[in-house]
Amino acid sequence: MKKISAALVTAVLLSGTILIPQQSQAATFSAGMYGFYTYWNPAWRSVYSNTKNDPMLIWGPFLSVTFFQKLSFSAMFLQNRTNMSDSSYTIEDNGSGGPYTIDIDTTIDRNELDLTSNYKFSSGLSLFMGCKFLFYNLGHDGDNQRTINPATYNLYSTHKATRNNSTGAAAGASYSIPLSDNLVFTAGNALVFFNTMIELASSYEVSPGNIDFESISYKYKSLGDNVTGTFTYYIPAVSTTLSLGGRFQVLKHFSEGDAPSLANDYFYGVTLSAILHI
């Protein structure tokens, strides 16, 4: 979701009907799988301390239809539910017995859905726009491992998960450069806007020495940029394109109301796909 995390130009770069020469026909369908091995520096690292996220692989299906080799519509869903990566962070606070810390060990469950329309203006230039949905949980309520220090404090209840729900839109352009008959390099850039709701896990002292958890929802307007570069190779014998590339996305969150300030969110890594054209 999994990105972006997440922007929509990845769906454009995967659409083989844009990147490769084909016979003229009214409609061409493409379907395949997309993977993104990614590193993540989350925005909420400014709220917690000792934040650490292992690299994650988000993957899923890609579908598209192209009309007259010009106008295309695509959908891509990415997730890591079957191979969630580890995450850890520390909550710091003060109680009646002085400062305390709670170390949280959990997993990242990330999901992304991209819906994109694309128009090819020339042999190289394409413009696109679409919508994007991003959801992730750091574990689920009560699923996380937690340790409080010093031992004079007791954890009163189960930990609440940190969550993110974002819906938004993206628009941008991509440009393809043929390197040989079947090999193409495509560079793309997209601007992204999200309405974001983040639930941040926090703690409070219920009674002297007893600490409980709560999850507080905050709203943000999020603006970002997504840059991609992809090498795509077309195999005519099996009507398939193989793609290898990279993606870098940055998001800046603007607080609404009493929402705490967050750091910039960085999401970057290596992309790989295999797409069959029908």
C-alpha positions in Angstrom: 0.0 0.0 0.0 0.5 -0.2 -0.2 2.6 4.3 -2.1 3.1 5.9 -1.2 2.9 4.4 0.2 1.8 7.0 -2.3 1.9 8.7 -6.2 0.0 7.7 -9.3 2.7 8.0 -12.0 3.7 4.4 -11.3 0.5 3.2 -12.9 1.3 5.2 -16.0 4.8 3.8 -16.2 3.4 0.3 -16.0 0.9 0.6 -18.9 2.6 -1.2 -21.7 0.2 0.3 -24.3 1.9 3.6 -23.7 5.5 2.4 -23.7 5.7 -0.1 -26.6 4.7 -0.2 -30.2 1.6 -2.2 -30.9 -0.7 -3.0 -33.8 -3.5 -0.4 -34.3 -6.8 -1.5 -32.6 -9.7 0.0 -30.8 -8.8 -1.2 -27.4 -5.9 -3.0 -25.7 -6.0 -4.7 -22.3 -3.1 -5.1 -20.0 -2.8 -7.1 -16.7 0.1 -8.1 -14.5 1.8 -7.8 -11.2 3.7 -4.9 -9.6 6.2 -4.9 -6.7 7.8 -2.1 -4.8 10.7 -2.8 -2.4 10.7 0.3 -0.3 12.3 2.2 2.5 10.1 4.5 4.6 10.9 7.5 6.9 7.4 8.2 8.3 6.1 11.6 9.2 5.2 10.5 12.8 8.9 10.0 13.6 8.8 13.6 14.9 6.1 12.5 17.5 7.9 9.3 18.8 11.5 8.6 19.5 13.8 5.7 18.4 11.6 5.1 15.3 12.8 2.2 13.1 11.1 0.6 10.1 12.4 -2.4 8.3 12.3 -2.3 4.4 9.0 -3.6 3.1 7.8 -5.2 -0.1 4.3 -4.0 -1.2 2.9 -5.7 -4.2 -0.3 -6.4 -6.1 -2.2 -6.5 -9.4 -2.3 -3.9 -12.2 -5.0 -3.6 -14.8 -5.4 -1.2 -17.7 -7.4 -0.6 -20.9 -6.1 1.7 -23.7 -8.3 3.1 -26.5 -6.7 3.8 -29.9 -3.3 3.9 -28.3 -4.1 7.3 -26.8 -6.4 7.3 -23.9 -5.9 4.7 -21.1 -7.5 3.9 -17.7 -5.7 1.9 -15.1 -6.1 0.5 -11.6 -3.4 -0.8 -9.2 -3.7 -2.2 -5.7 -0.6 -2.7 -3.5 -0.4 -4.4 -0.1 1.9 -6.2 2.3 -0.7 -8.0 4.4 0.9 -11.4 3.6 4.5 -10.2 4.4 4.2 -7.3 6.9 7.5 -5.7 7.9 8.6 -4.9 11.5 8.5 -1.5 13.1 9.4 -0.1 16.5 9.2 3.2 18.3 9.2 4.7 21.8 6.5 6.8 23.5 7.9 9.2 26.1 5.8 10.9 28.8 5.8 12.0 32.4 3.8 10.6 35.4 3.6 10.9 39.1 6.7 8.9 39.5 8.7 11.0 37.0 9.5 10.4 33.3 8.7 7.0 31.7 9.2 5.4 28.3 7.2 2.7 26.5 8.9 0.7 23.8 6.6 -0.6 21.1 7.4 -3.5 18.7 4.8 -3.9 16.0 4.3 -4.5 12.2 3.4 -2.3 9.3 0.2 -3.2 7.4 0.1 -0.9 4.3 -2.5 -0.7 1.5 -2.6 1.6 -1.6 -5.1 1.9 -4.4 -4.4 4.0 -7.5 -7.0 4.9 -10.2 -5.5 6.8 -13.2 -6.5 8.2 -16.5 -3.7 8.9 -19.0 -3.6 10.6 -22.4 -0.7 10.2 -24.8 0.0 13.5 -26.6 3.0 12.4 -28.7 5.4 9.4 -29.1 7.1 10.4 -25.8 4.9 12.7 -23.8 1.9 11.6 -21.7 -0.2 13.5 -19.2 -2.2 11.9 -16.5 -4.5 12.5 -13.5 -6.3 10.3 -11.0 -7.1 9.5 -7.4 -5.2 7.7 -4.7 -6.2 6.0 -1.5 -3.6 5.2 1.2 -4.3 3.2 4.4 -1.9 1.8 7.0 -1.8 0.4 10.5 1.1 -0.1 12.8 -0.2 -3.4 14.1 -3.8 -3.5 15.4 -5.2 -2.6 18.9 -3.7 -5.0 21.4 -1.4 -6.8 19.0 1.8 -4.9 19.7 4.5 -5.9 22.1 5.2 -3.2 24.7 7.7 -2.6 27.5 7.5 0.2 30.1 10.5 1.7 31.9 11.1 2.2 34.8 9.5 -0.9 36.3 7.8 1.2 39.0 5.1 1.9 36.4 2.5 -0.6 35.2 0.7 -0.8 31.9 -3.0 -0.6 32.6 -4.4 -1.7 29.2 -3.6 -2.8 25.7 -1.8 -0.6 23.3 -3.7 1.4 20.6 -2.5 1.2 17.0 -1.3 4.2 15.0 -3.3 4.5 11.8 -3.4 6.6 8.6 -6.3 7.1 6.2 -5.6 9.3 3.2 -7.7 10.1 0.1 -6.5 12.4 -2.6 -5.6 13.2 -6.2 -2.5 13.4 -8.4 -1.6 14.9 -11.7 1.6 14.9 -13.7 3.5 13.9 -16.8 5.8 11.2 -18.1 8.2 11.1 -21.0 9.5 8.0 -22.8 12.8 7.7 -24.6 13.3 4.6 -26.9 16.8 3.0 -26.3 16.3 0.2 -28.8 13.4 -1.5 -30.7 12.1 -3.1 -27.5 13.7 -1.1 -24.7 12.4 2.2 -23.4 13.3 4.5 -20.5 10.5 6.5 -19.0 10.8 9.4 -16.5 7.8 10.8 -14.7 6.7 13.3 -12.1 3.5 13.8 -10.2 2.1 16.3 -7.7 -0.1 14.8 -5.0 -2.7 16.2 -2.7 -4.2 14.3 0.2 -6.9 14.8 2.9 -5.2 12.8 5.7 -6.5 11.5 9.0 -3.8 10.1 11.4 -4.6 8.4 14.7 -1.5 8.7 17.0 -1.1 6.4 19.9 -0.3 8.1 23.2 -0.3 7.3 26.9 -1.7 8.9 30.1 -1.7 8.1 33.8 -5.0 6.6 35.0 -4.0 6.4 38.6 -0.6 6.8 40.3 1.8 4.4 38.7 -0.8 2.9 36.2 -0.5 3.9 32.6 -3.2 3.5 29.9 -3.2 4.1 26.1 -5.4 6.2 23.9 -5.5 6.9 20.2 -6.2 10.5 19.2 -7.3 11.4 15.6 -5.8 14.4 13.8 -6.4 16.0 10.4 -3.9 17.2 7.9 -3.7 18.6 4.4 -0.9 16.8 2.7 1.1 17.9 -0.4 3.8 15.9 -2.1 5.8 15.1 -5.1 6.5 11.7 -6.7 9.4 11.0 -9.1 9.9 7.8 -11.0 12.4 6.4 -13.6 11.7 3.0 -15.3 13.4 0.8 -17.9 10.8 -1.3 -19.7 11.6 -4.2 -22.1 9.0 -5.6 -24.4 9.0 -9.3 -25.3 7.0 -9.7 -28.5 6.8 -13.5 -28.4 4.7 -13.5 -25.3 3.3 -9.9 -25.5 4.8 -9.0 -22.2 6.7 -6.1 -20.7 9.2 -6.4 -17.9 10.0 -3.2 -16.0 12.7 -2.2 -13.5 13.0 1.2 -12.0 12.9 3.5 -8.9 10.5 5.7 -7.2 10.9 8.6 -4.7 8.0 10.2 -2.9 8.0 13.1 -0.4 4.9 14.3 1.5 4.5 17.4 3.7 1.7 17.5 6.2 0.0 20.7 7.1 -1.7 20.6 10.5 -5.4 21.4 11.0 -6.7 22.5 14.5 -4.6 21.1 17.3 -2.8 18.5 15.3 0.9 18.2 16.1 3.5 19.2 13.6 4.9 16.2 11.6 8.2 15.7 9.8 8.3 15.2 6.0 7.3 11.7 4.9 9.8 9.9 2.6 9.0 6.8 0.7 11.5 5.4 -1.8 12.9 2.2 -3.4 13.0 -0.2 -6.3 10.1 -1.1 -8.5 9.6 -4.3 -10.6 6.7 -5.4 -12.8 5.6 -8.0 -15.4 2.6 -7.0 -17.6 0.8 -9.1 -20.2 -0.9 -7.3 -23.1 -4.1 -8.8 -24.6 
